[in-house]
Amino acid sequence: MSKARVTTAVLLGAAFCVLAACNEQVEKIPRLHWYVFDEQSGAFRQAAEHCSQASQGRYQIQLTPLPTDADQQREQLVRRLAAGDPDIDLVGMDVIWTAEFAEAGWVLPWQQQHARSLKQGRLASAIESATYKNRLWAAPFTTNTQLLWYRTDRIETPPASWQEMIDMAERLGEHGTIQAQGERYEGLTVFFVSLLASAGGSVLDVDKQTVLLEQQPVRQALAVMQRLANSAAAAPNLATAREDHARLAFETGRSSFMVNYTYVWPSAQANVPGLAKHIGWARWPAVVAGLPSRVTIGGINIGIAAYSRYPDLAFEAASCIVSEPNQRRAATIGGLPPTLAALYDDQQVRQTFPFADLLRETLRDAVQRPQSPLYADISQALCHSLHPMNGLDPDRDAARLRKAVTRALLSEGLL
């Protein structure tokens, strides 16, 4: 071999070694996989990029999108976590999974000193959604709850109660339709739990994990559901309606009332700006006169997977993800309300949510869905017992509902 060829070979070999060393160094940066629903605005992706850069090479966050449907998200996560999959580091947890995932040992608890820091300035209801047996199991990230949306060009003053709203809607005739969620799924459970809490009742004694379902509040909640479903103001598709069905129907202009989440506001502004000018908002209607409504809380918390290869880095990354800049980003870009109370006074957030004061007030009074490791069974028992709403009988079904939830707590057959 000529001297020139030997020199070239040596140089190429040296370059290869340098490249290999660089690649090896890149591979040494821990990659944290964040499993979370497929958020479309890019806010979660930007949060992951922001925290990766802020770590200065300590870790890299990679998003792994889950399905949009919450039941499908849970199914995928449960299969992986139950199998001890070490690929999951950060878990985008629906607020209703806290007790189940904690009890199963699928997520790690936050140490007391870090938990105290994480709780500072956050809405109490959001903290409660991430708490089980007095321990914090996830970092509160985004939250949400329902408001009452109505047509300001048809209604001068929004109704204070469900009975008042149904009366008002019936008087409005063909344009008085009330959009709500009545399909046999989680949304129906949310509807009932909100009505029950607004009547002063609850499904469970969380500490004892026993059924409450106090008779009077249950009957009052069922009476509202029965009257709505059998009213001329009920949407024709109420028995099959979900949140998005309600949103789309309201955007046609043929409805005057809707109970739904805050995403309907930016949707109306984008899709029907002319109609959006006539959309007002108010607190979710009361069930009992003089007793303020209490509506169920939603949202996403960040849990640390128990089988993560890098739990310490995952805790660090979760703290970054739920920090103020990323909550502002999720609110203003993604339309996802923050769990930090002070952000409701932030001008950028208030431009996104002109109803920020009402939303914060509602979230402060928000109620949790039954916090139980068996929540999935409880929810199924509730929505199966409550569907269809037009067939409900408050006296008969109060006892039937109690029996169904009792069976769910005993892990007995539901179907």
C-alpha positions in Angstrom: 0.0 0.0 0.0 1.3 3.4 -0.9 2.2 6.0 1.8 -0.7 8.2 0.6 -3.2 5.4 0.9 -1.9 4.5 4.4 -2.3 8.2 5.5 -5.8 8.4 4.1 -6.8 5.2 5.9 -5.4 6.4 9.1 -7.3 9.7 8.8 -10.5 8.0 7.9 -10.1 5.6 10.8 -9.5 8.5 13.1 -12.6 10.4 11.8 -14.7 7.2 12.3 -13.4 6.9 15.8 -14.3 10.5 16.6 -17.8 10.1 15.0 -18.3 6.9 17.0 -17.3 8.6 20.2 -19.7 11.4 19.5 -22.5 9.0 18.8 -21.6 7.1 22.0 -21.8 10.3 24.0 -25.2 11.1 22.5 -26.4 7.7 23.4 -25.2 8.2 27.0 -27.7 11.1 27.4 -30.7 9.4 29.2 -33.8 9.5 27.1 -37.0 9.9 29.1 -40.1 8.6 27.4 -43.2 10.6 28.2 -46.4 8.7 27.5 -49.3 11.1 27.2 -52.3 11.7 25.0 -51.7 12.9 21.5 -52.0 16.7 22.2 -52.5 18.4 18.8 -51.4 22.0 19.4 -47.7 21.2 20.0 -47.8 22.6 23.5 -46.6 19.3 25.1 -43.9 18.8 22.4 -42.6 22.4 23.2 -42.6 21.6 26.9 -40.5 18.5 26.3 -38.1 20.5 24.1 -37.9 23.3 26.6 -37.1 21.0 29.6 -34.6 18.9 27.5 -32.7 22.1 26.7 -32.9 23.4 30.2 -31.4 20.1 31.5 -28.1 21.0 29.7 -27.6 17.4 28.5 -28.7 15.7 31.7 -31.7 14.1 29.9 -33.7 14.2 26.7 -37.5 13.9 26.8 -39.2 12.0 24.0 -43.0 12.1 23.6 -44.8 8.8 23.0 -48.4 9.7 22.0 -51.3 7.8 23.4 -54.8 7.6 21.8 -57.1 10.5 22.2 -59.8 8.3 24.0 -59.1 8.1 27.7 -60.2 4.5 28.0 -57.7 3.5 25.2 -55.0 5.5 26.9 -55.6 3.6 30.2 -55.7 0.2 28.5 -52.3 0.7 26.8 -50.7 2.1 30.0 -52.1 -0.6 32.2 -50.8 -3.4 29.9 -47.3 -1.9 29.9 -47.1 -0.9 33.5 -48.4 -4.2 34.7 -45.7 -5.9 32.7 -43.0 -3.8 34.3 -42.1 -2.0 31.1 -38.9 0.1 31.7 -39.5 2.1 28.6 -42.1 4.3 30.4 -40.6 7.1 32.5 -43.2 9.9 32.6 -46.9 9.1 32.6 -49.5 11.6 31.5 -52.2 10.5 33.9 -55.9 11.3 33.7 -56.9 12.5 37.2 -59.1 9.5 37.7 -56.2 7.0 37.5 -54.3 8.2 40.7 -55.7 5.7 43.2 -55.6 2.7 40.8 -52.0 3.4 39.6 -50.7 4.2 43.2 -52.4 1.1 44.7 -51.0 -1.1 42.0 -47.5 0.2 42.5 -47.2 1.5 38.9 -46.1 5.0 39.9 -43.7 6.4 42.5 -44.8 8.8 45.3 -43.2 12.2 45.6 -41.0 12.6 48.6 -42.4 14.9 51.2 -40.0 17.9 50.7 -40.5 17.8 46.9 -44.2 17.4 47.3 -44.4 20.5 49.5 -42.6 22.5 46.9 -44.8 21.1 44.1 -48.0 22.0 45.9 -47.2 25.7 46.4 -49.5 28.0 44.5 -51.5 25.2 42.9 -55.3 24.9 43.1 -56.3 22.6 46.0 -58.7 20.6 43.8 -55.8 19.8 41.4 -53.5 18.7 44.2 -56.3 16.5 45.6 -56.7 14.9 42.1 -53.0 13.7 42.4 -53.3 12.6 46.0 -54.1 9.2 47.4 -53.8 8.1 51.0 -52.3 11.4 52.0 -49.4 11.1 49.6 -48.8 12.9 46.3 -48.5 10.5 43.4 -48.3 12.9 40.4 -47.4 16.4 39.6 -50.6 18.5 38.7 -50.1 19.8 35.2 -53.3 20.8 33.4 -56.9 20.9 34.7 -60.4 21.5 33.4 -64.0 21.5 34.4 -67.4 22.3 32.7 -69.2 25.6 32.5 -72.6 26.6 31.2 -72.5 28.1 27.8 -75.5 30.0 26.5 -76.7 32.4 23.7 -76.6 36.0 24.9 -78.8 37.1 22.0 -81.7 34.9 23.3 -81.1 34.9 27.1 -80.7 38.1 29.0 -79.7 36.5 32.3 -78.3 32.9 32.5 -80.3 30.4 34.6 -79.1 29.7 38.1 -80.5 26.2 38.3 -81.2 23.1 36.2 -85.0 23.5 36.7 -84.8 27.2 35.7 -82.8 26.3 32.6 -85.1 23.6 31.5 -88.1 25.9 32.0 -86.4 28.7 30.0 -85.4 26.3 27.2 -88.9 24.9 26.9 -90.2 28.5 26.5 -87.7 29.2 23.7 -89.2 26.4 21.6 -87.1 25.0 18.7 -84.1 27.1 19.6 -84.1 26.2 23.3 -82.3 22.9 23.0 -79.9 22.0 25.9 -76.7 20.2 24.8 -75.4 17.7 27.4 -73.6 14.3 27.5 -75.9 11.4 27.8 -74.1 8.4 26.1 -73.2 5.4 28.2 -69.6 6.3 28.8 -67.4 8.3 31.2 -69.2 11.6 30.3 -72.4 10.3 31.8 -70.6 9.4 35.0 -69.2 13.0 35.1 -72.7 14.4 34.6 -74.2 12.3 37.5 -71.3 13.0 39.9 -71.6 16.7 39.3 -75.3 16.7 39.8 -74.9 14.5 43.0 -72.2 16.8 44.4 -74.3 19.8 43.6 -77.1 18.3 45.7 -74.7 17.8 48.6 -74.0 14.1 48.1 -71.1 11.8 47.0 -70.6 8.3 45.7 -68.1 7.0 48.2 -66.6 7.5 51.6 -63.1 7.7 50.2 -61.3 6.9 53.5 -63.4 3.8 54.2 -64.0 2.9 50.5 -67.6 2.3 51.2 -70.7 3.4 49.3 -72.5 6.6 50.4 -75.0 7.6 47.7 -77.2 9.4 50.2 -80.8 8.9 49.3 -82.0 12.5 49.0 -79.1 13.9 46.9 -79.3 10.8 44.6 -83.0 11.3 44.1 -82.5 15.0 43.3 -79.7 14.3 40.8 -81.8 11.6 39.1 -84.8 13.9 39.0 -82.8 16.4 37.0 -81.6 13.8 34.6 -85.1 12.3 34.2 -86.7 15.7 33.6 -84.0 16.8 31.1 -84.1 13.6 29.1 -87.9 13.8 28.8 -88.1 17.5 28.1 -88.9 19.0 24.8 -85.6 20.9 25.4 -83.5 17.7 25.3 -81.3 17.2 22.2 -82.7 14.5 20.0 -79.4 12.5 20.2 -79.0 12.9 24.0 -78.7 9.2 24.5 -75.7 9.0 22.2 -74.2 12.5 22.8 -70.6 13.1 23.9 -68.7 16.3 24.4 -67.9 16.8 20.8 -71.4 16.0 19.6 -72.6 18.8 22.0 -70.0 21.2 20.7 -70.8 20.6 17.0 -74.6 20.8 17.7 -74.2 24.1 19.6 -72.1 25.6 16.7 -75.0 25.0 14.3 -76.9 27.8 16.2 -80.0 25.7 16.9 -79.3 25.3 20.6 -79.3 27.9 23.4 -77.6 26.1 26.2 -74.7 23.7 26.6 -72.7 22.2 29.5 -69.2 21.5 28.3 -65.5 22.0 28.8 -63.6 25.2 27.9 -62.3 23.9 24.6 -65.7 24.9 23.1 -64.7 28.6 23.3 -61.7 28.5 20.9 -63.6 26.1 18.7 -66.5 28.4 18.2 -64.2 31.4 17.6 -62.4 29.4 14.8 -65.4 27.7 13.3 -68.3 30.1 13.7 -67.0 33.6 14.7 -70.3 35.2 14.0 -72.1 32.9 16.5 -69.2 33.2 18.9 -70.0 36.9 19.5 -73.3 35.7 21.1 -71.8 33.0 23.4 -71.9 33.8 27.1 -70.7 31.7 30.0 -71.9 31.1 33.5 -71.4 28.8 36.4 -72.8 25.3 35.9 -76.4 25.3 37.1 -77.3 24.5 40.7 -79.4 21.5 41.6 -80.7 22.8 45.0 -81.7 26.5 45.3 -79.1 28.4 47.3 -76.5 25.6 47.1 -73.7 26.4 44.6 -73.0 23.8 42.0 -69.9 21.6 42.3 -68.6 20.2 39.0 -66.1 17.3 38.5 -62.5 18.2 37.8 -60.5 16.8 34.8 -57.0 17.2 33.6 -53.6 15.6 33.2 -51.0 15.0 36.0 -47.5 13.7 35.5 -46.6 10.5 37.2 -43.2 8.7 37.5 -43.3 5.1 36.3 -42.2 2.7 38.9 -40.0 0.7 36.5 -38.2 3.7 35.0 -34.5 3.3 34.5 -34.0 7.0 35.5 -36.5 7.8 38.3 -34.5 10.7 39.8 -34.2 12.3 36.4 -37.8 11.6 35.7 -38.8 13.5 38.9 -36.6 16.4 37.8 -38.2 16.4 34.3 -41.7 16.2 35.7 -41.0 19.3 37.9 -39.9 21.1 34.8 -42.9 20.1 32.7 -45.4 21.4 35.3 -43.5 24.6 35.8 -45.1 28.0 35.1 -43.7 28.6 31.6 -45.0 25.2 30.4 -48.4 25.7 32.1 -48.7 29.1 30.4 -47.7 27.4 27.1 -50.3 24.6 27.5 -53.0 27.2 28.3 -52.3 29.7 25.5 -51.3 27.3 22.8 -53.2 24.2 23.8 -56.2 25.7 25.5 -55.6 23.6 28.6 -56.3 25.4 31.9 -53.4 25.7 34.4 -53.2 24.2 37.9 -51.2 27.2 39.1 -53.8 29.7 40.6 -51.8 32.8 39.8 -51.8 32.1 36.0 -55.5 32.9 36.0 -54.4 36.6 36.4 -51.8 36.3 33.6 -52.7 38.5 30.7 -51.8 35.9 28.1 -53.9 33.3 29.8 -56.8 35.7 30.3 -56.8 36.5 26.5 -57.2 32.8 25.9 -59.8 32.4 28.7 -61.8 35.6 29.1 -63.8 33.6 31.6 -60.7 32.9 33.7 -62.2 34.3 37.0 -65.3 32.0 36.6 -63.1 29.1 35.7 -60.9 29.5 38.7 -63.9 29.9 41.0 -65.5 26.7 39.6 -62.2 24.8 40.0 -61.8 25.9 43.6 -65.2 24.3 44.3 -64.6 21.3 42.0 -65.3 17.8 43.1 -63.3 14.6 42.5 -64.8 11.6 40.9 -64.8 8.6 43.3 -61.1 8.2 44.3 -60.8 4.4 44.3 -58.4 1.8 42.8 -61.6 0.3 41.4 -62.7 3.5 39.8 -63.0 2.0 36.3 -65.5 -0.6 37.7 -67.4 2.1 39.6 -67.7 4.3 36.6 -69.0 1.4 34.5 -71.5 0.5 37.1 -72.8 4.1 37.2 -73.1 4.8 33.5 -74.7 1.4 32.8 -77.3 2.1 35.6 -78.0 5.6 34.4 -78.5 4.9 30.7 -80.7 5.9 29.0 -81.7 8.9 31.1 -85.2 9.1 29.8 -86.0 5.7 31.5 -84.8 6.8 34.9 -87.1 6.7 38.0 -85.6 8.5 41.0 -87.3 6.3 43.6 -86.6 3.0 42.0 -83.1 3.8 40.6 -81.7 5.3 43.8 -81.6 1.8 45.3 -80.5 0.1 42.0 -77.6 2.5 41.7 -76.4 1.8 45.3 -76.5 -1.9 44.6 -74.6 -1.6 41.4 -71.8 0.5 43.0 -71.6 -1.9 45.9 -71.1 -4.8 43.5 -68.4 -2.9 41.7 -66.5 -2.3 45.0 -66.7 -6.1 45.6 -65.4 -6.7 42.1 -68.5 -8.6 41.3 -70.0 -8.9 37.8 -71.2 -5.6 36.3 -72.9 -6.7 33.1 
